[in-house]
């Protein structure tokens, strides 16, 4: 059986989760401050009682995602327990750069766990992923030396399309703050890892094609772009409970 080694990004992601959990656990285990020494402010308590009485929520998402940079979405949630919430939503990321355009779409379902009854949450779930990439010039290029000694930057220059459909796992870590019935939050880091590929389409290359070596480089790059894991960073959300 072939062993799967985690990538450097995945190792860093797991280390970040471990550090945040240890910080949150140490903060929750400290001795309570005497009531008379607490300065009253307008800042809301973490996970106020109204949150538990409000079973449903709706939110909008916006942030950074790979490979298509800018992501937006919408989700609805149901709080099953004080420390457990179920969310279902739609997330979309797009890119337009020169002659290249791409789109990622996710239909996701995930559980949010609030350990230590705090603002920190850990998210886990699955999503259906649809990704499409179109373009005639990709980032893999070759320097071609001409007979006159000049150097030119070459690519296949052909219009290419890549399509993939499949199921991915969804893991994230973040914080959420409640202000009466409103809340704001941020997924500090998240990763969507391919689990099942249902469909994959890419251009074919023949040894008789003009610039077939450069075309194969473009195809390899496009394949790696849409078949790899998706990372999201500082994916913020604003919502309302009812």
N, C-alpha and C positions, 0 to 999 in steps of 0.2 A: 504494500500500500504506500502510495506517495505521500510524504509528509508535506504540509503546507506551512511555510515560514511566513510570519507576519512581516509586512513591509515596515520601513522606518517610520512612515507617517502613522501607521496603526499602533506601533510601539509608543510613539510620543502621545497619541490620543489616550492610550490606556494609562500611561504615567500621569497625565494631567487629571484624569478621573480619580486616580488613587490619591493624589495630593489634595484635591478639593474635598474628597470625602474625609480625609484625615483632619483637615482644617475645620470642617463643619462639625465633626465628632468631638474634637477637642473644645470647640466653642460651646457646644451644648452640654459638656460635662463639667464646666467650671461652676464654682459656687455661686448661687444667686446673689444679686446685689440687694441689700436691705431696702425695703419698700420706701422708707423715709428718705433715703439718699438718691432716689430716682428723680430726675428732673423731667417733669411732664412736658411733652412736646406734641405737636400735631401729627408727627410721623405715625403711620399705621403700624400695628403689631403684625408680626409675621403670621400669615394664615389666620386672619380674624374669624370670629365665630360666624359672621354673615356669609363667609365663603362656604362653610359647611352646610348652611341652610339653603344656599343657592346651588341647586344641583346641576345647572346647565350653563354653558358659556359659548361665546362666539368670538373669534379673533381674526385679525389680519396679520400676515407675516411679510417681512421684507429683509433682505440681507444678501450676503455673498455666497456663491456656490461655484463648484467646479463641475464641468469644464467651461460652462457658459456664463460665468461671472455674476450675473444679476438675477436674483430670484425673488418671486412674490408668491403669495398664496393666501388661503383662507381655511379655517378649521372650525369645527364645532366639538364641544367637549361635554362629558357627563362625569360628575364626581361621584364615584361609587363609594369611596371611603374618605376619611379625613386625610389620609396620606396617599390616596390612589385615584387617578383620573384617567378616563379613556377618551381619546381624541381621534377624530376622523377628518381628513381634509385633502386639499388639492394644492400642489406646489408646482411652480413653473419657472424655468430659467431660460433666458434667451441670449443670443449673441449675434451681432452683425458687425463684421470687420472686413472692409475691403470687399473682395469677392466671395467671402465665406460667411455663411449663416448657419446657426444651430439652435436647436430647441430641445429641452428636457422637460418632461411632464411626469408627475408622480401622483398617484392616488394612494394615500397612506393611512394606515391605522396604527396607533401606538398607545402604549400605556406610559403615564408619567407617575413616578414614585417620588414622594417628598419625604426623604428619610429625616429622622430626628424632629419631625413636625416643623421644618424650617422652610426658608425660601428656596433652598437648593432643590433641584429635581434631576432625576435620571430618567431618560426616555428610551424605550425599546419597542420595536414593532416591525412590521413588514410594509412593503409598498410595491405597487405595480409601476414599472418604469418604462417609459417610451422616449427614445432619443433619435433625433434625425440631424444629419449634418450634410450640408451642401456647399460646394465651392469649386473653383477652378484653380486655386493656388493655395497650397498649404505651406506650413512653416519648414518642412524638410526641403532643402535646396542643395544643389551641387555646384561647385565652382568648376567651370569648364574652361580649360586653356585653349585658346584659338591658335591657328597656325601662325598668326601674326604676333603672338606673344601676349595678346590681350586676355583679360579675364572677364567672363560674363556669368551672371547668376541665373541658373536655369531651374525650371520646374516643368512638369508635364504640360501644364496649361490647359488640361482637359477638365470639363465639368464632371464632377464626381458626386455621388450620393451614397450615404451610409444610413442604414436603419437598423435599430435593435429594439426588441421588446423582451421584457422579462420581469422576474421577481427579485427584489433586493431586500436585505435586512436594513433596519434603521436604528442606529444607536446615537444618543446625544447626551449632553450634560449642560445644565444652565441654571439660571435663577429667575424667580418671578416675585414681583412685589404687588400687593393688593392695596388699593385705595378705595375704601367703601366697596361699591360694586364694580369698579373698574380695576384692571390690572395691566401692568407692563412687564415684559420679560425679555430674556435673551437666551438663545441657544449659543453658548460660547463656542462649542465645537460639536460636530456631528459627522457621521460617516454612513453612507449607504453602500453596502457591499453586495455585488451580484451573487445570487444563489442559484437561480434557474433561468436559463436563456430560452425563450420561446420562439424567437425569430431573429435572424441576422442576415442582412443583405449588404453587399459591398461590390464595387466594380471588379471585373476580372481583367487580368493582364496576360498578354501573350508575348512570347519572345520576338514575334514579328512586328509588334507595335513600335511605332516611332517613339524614341525616348522611353523604352520600356523599363529601363532600370530606374529612371527618375519617377516614372509613374508608380512603380512598385514601392518606392520610398514614400510617396504621397499616400498610397493605400495603407501601408503599414502604420503611418502616423494617424490617419483617420480612424483605423480600426482600434488603435490603442486609446484614442480620445473618447470614443463612445462605449467601449467595452470595459473600461476601468471603473473603479469605485468613484462615487461622488462625495466630495467633502463640502460641508457648509460651515462658515465661520461668522460669528456675530449675526446670526439670524434672529432679528428682533420681532416681537409681536406686541400688539395692543388689543385688549379684549374687554368684554363686558359679561358679567354673570347675572343670571336671572333665575 
